[in-house]
C-alpha cells in the first residue's frame, strides 16, 4: 500500500465506533507489518554476511570469517545461541542509543570492543554516577532528555562515534549517521555488504508508518525552558532524521523493534505523514499554546511549522462569583462567615506569604481546609507549611491519596518528594458541606492520571474546579509522563472521562488553576471529544500495539515502590505493577535483576484482565557490604508473547545500620 492509498483510507475512521476503528486499523495494516504475536525465528539472514537476531531488540549481526560485529545487543541472549549460529567471537558492538533495551547485556560481552554515540557516551561510562545523582532528575522533574532508561551500572567503552564517521570493519564499510528523535544522540548505521546498503536505524521507525512508542519523544519545542510541556517535541528531529535516512536510499531498514523493511521509501514516507497528522491533532488542543497566547513568559515561541495549526477561538472572558477569590500562583479560596478560609491548591512559597498577609490584615482568621487538584509541586508544595501554621485539614481525592502520602513510591513529573498526610480521602461523587458551601468530589484525570475535580455550589452558582485539566480553550495533556490515556482507558482514566463528566454536570463556570474562570461550553467540549476520537484512530495506526496506550504510557509496567531506603543485608519487597491496556486478558511475567552480591528470591507471573492493573510480588536480599550508597534493581518483563527486556527499575538507598540493634533479614 502506498502513502496516498493509506492516507485516503484513513478518512474511513470518521463515523466508525471505537471497536470498529481498531479493527479497521489492524486490517489495514495487516499487509504492512506483522502482528506482534506472530512467532518468528530467532535468526534471520538478510544477505550473505548480514543477519538479524531477535533478542529484546533486533540485533544486527555482521560476519566476516570467524569474527562477528553486532549492532545493539539487547540482553545479550545471542551468547547462548552463539554455537548454534556458528559465532566464534564477537569482535565489536555498535550501539544506536543508550536505552536499556538496546544494551542491558553490554557487560556480558567480555572481550568485545564497545562503540557508542559520542553525545551519549557518559550514559554508558558514568551510568552508576547517573543513578547516584538521580534525585536531581526525579524530584520536581521537568526535563526528560535524557530519559531514565539508562544502564543500572557503568560499562567501559572503546570508541565514541559521530555523524559522518566511516568504519572499515574487516573490509566492510559502515557509515555512521546521526538520526536524533527517539533520543537526542541516536545513530543509524549503514552497512555496505553484498552489494546492498542496509540501514540499522535503532528506534527511528518500527514498521511502515509506525514507531515503537511515543513517550520518548517528550522534548521542549523551540523557545521553551523545559521538556515538560513539549509532548511530541522530538518529532521535529525525527522528521528530519526520516528525510536524512531516505536521502541515502538504503535497500533495507532494520529497526530495533519491528520487522525488516524492504521498501524503505514507502515506510519512511508513510511514517512522516502519520507523525505530522498526529502532532497537528495534539497541537490543536495543547494547553501550553494557550499559555503562550496569554503571555506566559516560559514559552517564547508558538508551535513551529508544520505544527502551527489553528486552535479554538478563546471563550469570552467571564467574571468569578463574588464568593470565589483568585490569589497567587495556582491557588484560589472561599471564605466562610467566621472568616475562615477553604484553600484550593497550595503551591510554592508565594501562597504562604499571601495567606499570612490575609491573616495579618484580618481579612481571614486562618486556613480551615485545603483541597488539592493534583499532585504536581506547583499545587501542593506548601500544604505542610500552611497546615503546620494553621492546623488545616487536607482533602484529597482517593485516587491521589497514595501519591501524596508516599510520593517517592512513584516516578512521575513535577514530583514533590515530601509526604503529605491526607485527613479526608474523598470518594467518587462524595458530597460534603463546609460552612454554607456544598461540594462534590470527582476523579478528574485530565492532565495527569492522579488528578481531581471539585464542584462547588453556593448562592445559586455552580463552579467546577478543573485544576490543570483545561485552559481557555485547550486540554492539559502536555507531558506523556503524566500518563494521559485515550480511547477506552481515556473514558475511565483520561480526558474523555473529564469531558463527559462536564457534559453531564453542566456547571455554570469552569475554574482552571492557571487561567482562572472559563465559561462552560457544550459545543467546545463536543468538538474536543471529536478531536480526541480522531487522535485515537491516528495513534492506533502509528503505534504497533492492539491498544495505543501501550505506546503512550511510559509506566504501564512500573516498580512499586519506586524508591525505598533499607539497611545493608535487608530484604527488599516490591511489586511489578502492570496495566493491561488491551481489550483481552494478557499473561505477564517479571524477573528481578539485581547487582552482584544480591540474592534474588522471587519472580512471578500473572494473568491480567483487560483494562486493569495487576501486581507481581518480588523479593531480594541486599548485600551486607554494598559498594555504593545507592543501587538499582531492574524489572525484566514478558507480556503477551513480547519480550520487553529491562523495561522498569527500582531504586534502593542504603541507611546506616544501628549497631545496637542490627536489622533482621527476615
C-alpha angles and dihedrals in degrees: 000000000000127000095260093053093047095048091046091053089050089076087070089075091075111094096013122122117246094258092045090050091053091049091048092054094048092048093045093051097042092095092046106048132011124248114263091237093062111115112233130186114263091238130039123184110214099174133001093273102023131067144154125241114200108225124141080308132016105278115206112226118198117180135195118171108307094342129091132196120199129204104210119341109215107202089334095251085149087082089068091053097039095107093047090049092047091241108157099177139357105226103177142004124205115198122208093202143340103263115127095239087063099045115012089120096050094110090058093061096090114188096011120123110240120212121185140175107284094226090054099040095110090056086065101036097036100034092123090053090047090061094042088058095039096114087076088059101036102045114071088357113195100148129069104178107124098031112217097249084114125144112271092229134025124264129197119245133201105204141016113220126211138190111283097022114139118205121199105203114180089332094310114118116223118188118207115217129183109233106169121184111088085049127000092244100041116144132197123208123216108204114199105205138142092002094304136102108224117190118208100198106179110213096337089110137003101194138325105326094352143104128195096240140349106214096077087066091073104127139137118269118229110295096020121127095213145019095240097089097040105093104179092000092140090060086087089063092041093055090052091049091050089056093047093051092045092050090062092058101222117195092222140014120216111193127196089239121026137028134315109270118215096182101056096168093058093043094051096041091052092048092050090053095045093050093049092051094048094049094047088053092050095047093051086072105023112139095210089065089056088053089051091053089050092055100254103167097216088077110060096173139030124240110301124236131310088027098052092104121160117272127208116284108261115257117251116273116267133194125237119243111261092251096059116073129195117213135170127323114347096334134111133164150193126219129217127216089263088058094248117141134229105203124206111207122349112208133159128357095280091076091055090054091047093051092047090053091051090051092045092052091049092241090123132018097214146307110288098178143001127210120194121208093200144341100264115127094240088062103041112020095106099040093102092047093052095043093050091052100041105021092242122180117229120227116195135168110256092240088061100044099093097047089052095045096039105025098159090058084075136062103212138136122270090015117178103207098206117098116243117201114226115220097185123025106201121220124217109283093004112160123207136173125226119184098310098333124105116211134183123195125219138178103243111178101180110124093019138007089247101060138119140200129208130202113210120193121190137144092000095305126112117205123182116208105218100178107201097332093103144022130186094305114343142069127252103237092120097134126050091206091067086072103244109187127199136194119017092352088046088059090060103025108018149054093294089064091052094048094049091048090055091049088054097045098038096198120195093237140012117218114207114196096225099032107035124219122009126184115244109248120185089189093056093046092051091047089050092051089052092053090049091051090054090046091056091053092048093048092046087058094043099048122059098224131100086243120033092219090078087067094041101046113073092187103047083119112038142153118246117230094028093193129024139163120228141165119254109270093023125133115251118214122191142147133236102221114201125188113205106210091178127109089234134057111265135199119234135181130187133195123197115231117200138181121260113291096036123114110219108208105179148019126172153186136223142175110235122203120235116284093004140107123243131188133217116197116226133185139186138164118237122228118264091229107036115191095225137025090249134037133181128225122205130218114213112195142194116194127181094332094318120119102215100176122208096348099158140027141201126211122224122193121194123230124205108259121240102242091205093061114020115207121260119242092208 
